[in-house]
């Protein structure tokens, strides 16, 4: 079955999807970070030795906000492509990569699993590449919108690896409380 729509109807569809997907993706990213206690102010994180490539803390909120907006817009572009071959698979892959993304903050900041967080970034990069390819086939610009996200996740992989290398004792560590035995 072919769907015929005017360019105005297509723009309206993209706008409607954007008004849903962009806030949704931004909110999910924000909630994942908040629930995990991510960033400065987390005592475990504050005690870590920071790699020399660690950007200013304010950069993370700005960069992730922009990336989540781009991700939401790319998803809206694919969702508005009614009848496009591979649309369902592309959206499913987007959901998979987003779930992997949302798992990183709790793994790193709440569970203090630096090595596991590194492997999550590797899995995320692979999932993003697959999502880019699937989105590109439907709407090339939607695939392009995910390229800054892929670049940032590759940087995050290196950064996470460096955190693990510089802080091997912190991988899986909870607090610095010591048990002291007192005999009476």
C-alpha positions in Angstrom: 0.0 0.0 0.0 1.3 3.4 -0.9 0.8 6.4 1.4 0.4 9.7 -0.3 0.8 12.9 1.7 1.5 16.5 0.9 4.8 18.0 2.0 2.7 20.0 4.6 1.2 16.8 6.0 4.7 15.3 6.2 6.0 18.3 8.1 3.1 18.2 10.4 3.8 14.6 11.1 7.4 15.3 11.8 6.4 18.1 14.2 3.9 15.9 16.1 6.5 13.1 16.5 9.2 15.6 17.5 6.9 17.1 20.2 6.7 13.6 21.7 10.1 12.0 21.0 12.4 14.9 21.9 11.0 15.6 25.4 10.8 11.8 26.0 14.4 11.1 25.1 15.7 14.2 27.0 13.6 13.2 30.1 14.8 9.6 30.1 18.4 10.7 29.9 17.9 13.2 32.7 16.1 10.7 34.9 18.8 8.1 34.4 21.5 10.5 35.4 19.6 11.8 38.4 18.6 8.4 39.7 22.2 7.3 39.6 23.5 10.4 41.3 25.8 11.1 38.4 28.5 13.8 38.2 30.1 16.0 40.7 28.6 15.8 44.2 28.7 12.0 44.1 31.3 11.2 46.9 32.6 8.1 45.2 33.0 10.0 41.9 34.5 13.1 43.6 37.2 10.8 45.1 38.3 9.4 41.8 41.5 10.5 40.0 40.3 12.3 36.9 42.0 11.6 33.5 43.7 14.5 31.9 41.1 14.4 29.1 38.2 14.9 31.5 36.2 17.9 30.4 34.8 20.6 32.7 31.8 19.0 34.6 29.4 21.6 33.1 30.2 20.2 29.6 28.4 16.9 30.3 25.0 18.4 31.0 25.3 20.7 27.9 26.6 18.0 25.6 24.1 15.3 26.7 21.2 17.7 26.4 22.1 18.6 22.8 22.7 14.9 22.0 19.4 13.8 23.4 17.6 16.5 21.4 19.3 15.3 18.2 18.5 11.7 19.1 14.8 12.6 19.6 14.7 14.5 16.4 16.3 11.7 14.4 13.8 9.2 15.9 10.9 11.6 15.0 12.2 11.7 11.4 12.1 7.9 11.2 8.8 7.6 12.9 7.2 10.1 10.5 8.4 8.1 7.5 5.2 6.0 7.4 5.5 3.0 5.1 9.3 3.1 4.9 10.9 -0.3 4.5 12.9 -1.2 7.7 11.2 1.5 9.8 10.2 -1.0 12.6 13.7 -2.5 12.8 15.3 1.0 12.9 13.0 2.1 15.7 13.6 -1.2 17.6 17.4 -0.7 17.3 17.0 2.9 18.5 15.2 1.6 21.6 18.0 -1.0 22.2 20.7 1.6 22.0 18.8 3.9 24.2 18.3 1.2 26.9 22.0 0.5 26.8 22.7 4.3 27.1 20.4 4.6 30.1 22.2 1.7 31.8 25.5 3.5 31.8 24.9 6.1 34.5 23.5 3.6 37.1 26.3 1.2 36.4 29.1 3.7 36.7 27.8 6.2 39.3 25.5 4.1 41.5 27.0 0.6 41.2 30.6 1.9 40.9 31.3 -0.7 38.2 33.9 1.1 36.0 34.8 -1.9 33.9 31.2 -2.9 33.2 30.5 0.8 32.3 33.3 0.7 29.8 31.9 -2.4 28.2 28.5 -0.7 28.1 30.0 2.2 26.2 31.5 -0.3 23.7 28.1 -2.0 23.3 26.5 1.4 23.0 28.9 2.4 20.2 28.1 -0.8 18.2 24.4 -0.3 18.7 24.6 3.3 17.6 26.5 2.4 14.4 23.7 -0.1 13.6 21.1 2.5 14.4 22.9 5.1 12.2 22.9 2.6 9.3 19.2 1.7 9.7 18.2 5.4 10.1 20.3 6.4 7.1 18.4 4.0 4.9 15.2 5.6 5.8 16.2 9.2 6.2 19.9 10.0 5.6 19.7 13.2 7.6 18.3 11.2 10.6 21.4 9.0 10.4 23.6 12.1 10.2 22.0 13.5 13.4 23.3 10.5 15.3 26.9 11.0 14.3 27.8 13.5 17.0 26.3 11.1 19.5 28.5 8.3 18.2 31.6 10.5 18.4 30.8 11.5 22.0 30.2 7.8 23.0 33.5 6.9 21.5 35.1 9.6 23.6 33.1 8.4 26.6 34.6 4.9 26.1 38.1 6.3 26.2 37.2 8.4 29.2 35.7 5.5 31.1 38.6 3.3 30.2 41.0 5.9 31.7 38.9 6.2 34.9 39.3 2.4 35.3 43.0 2.6 34.6 43.6 5.4 37.0 41.3 4.1 39.7 41.5 0.2 39.8 40.7 0.1 43.5 37.5 2.1 42.9 36.0 -0.5 40.5 33.1 -2.0 42.4 34.1 -0.1 45.6 31.4 1.2 47.9 32.4 3.9 50.3 35.6 4.1 52.3 34.2 2.9 55.6 36.5 0.5 57.4 35.5 -2.1 59.9 37.3 -1.9 63.2 37.3 -4.7 65.7 37.3 -3.7 69.3 37.8 -6.3 72.0 36.4 -5.6 75.5 
